[in-house]
Amino acid sequence: MEQSLLNIGFGSTVVAERVVAIVSPNSAPMKRLKDDAKEDKRLVDATHGRRTRSIIIMDSNHVVLSAIQSETISQRYTMLGQDE
């Protein structure tokens, strides 16, 4: 059982099969989700100091921040599915 890695920018990857959602961080509920995850120590910041442009929600309930646009990550995710 091989797991695919999804590139979320700047050398960071997540296991594609564990991704639940890729969302934009601009809405109030997403900001609240990020704050709650940080408070519960479930937040992984993969932005490398850049502005957060997407939030990736994992099946482990972890929240991953990325500096890459959510549309770009979604396209990469779709391409991974086509490679199989």
N, C-alpha and C positions, 0 to 999 in steps of 0.2 A: 504494500500500500504506500504509494509515493505521494507526498504532500507537495503542492505547488506553493511557491513563495510569491507574494504580491508585492511589487516594488512600490513603496509609499514615499519615495524621495530621499535624496541625500544618503544613499547607501542603506537605508532602513527598509526592512521587509516584515510582513506578517504572513501567517499561514492562511492562504486563500480560503480553504475549506472551513475555517473558523470565523470568517467574517459574516456578521448578521446584517449590517447596514453601513452604507457610506453616505454621510449627510453633510450639508453645508452648515457652518457654525453660526450663521447670522441671526437665527431666530432666538427669542427669549427662552423657549424650552430647551434648545440645544446648549445655550449658555448655562442654564440650570443643571443640565445633565453633566456638563463638564465640571462645574463647581462641586456637585455631589460626588462625582468620581474622585476628584482631588481630595475631598474631605475623607472619603473612605479608602484612600490610598489604592485606587483602581485606575488611576490616570497614567498613561504613558505618553510623554511629550517627545515626539519625533520630529519637531519642527526645526531643531538646531538653531534656535533663537530667532527664527523668522516668524512672520505673521501666520496664524492658524487659518488655513483655507479649507480644511475638511476634517471631519470627525468620523472615525471608524469605530463602530461598535462590534465587539467580539462576543462569541458565544459564552465566554468565561465571565461576561459582564464587565470586562475591562474596556476602557475608552482610550483610543489612540488618536493623538492629534498629529496632523500632517500639514506641511506648508504647500502641498500640491493641491490643485483644484479638485473638488470631488468628482467633477465630470471626467477629468483625466484619469483618476484612479479607477472610476467605474469602467472606462474604456479598457484599461489594462486588465481589470478583472474579467471582463467579457472576452478579451483575447486569450486569457489563460484557459477558459472553458472551451475555446475553439481548437486549442492545440491538442486536446485529448483525442 
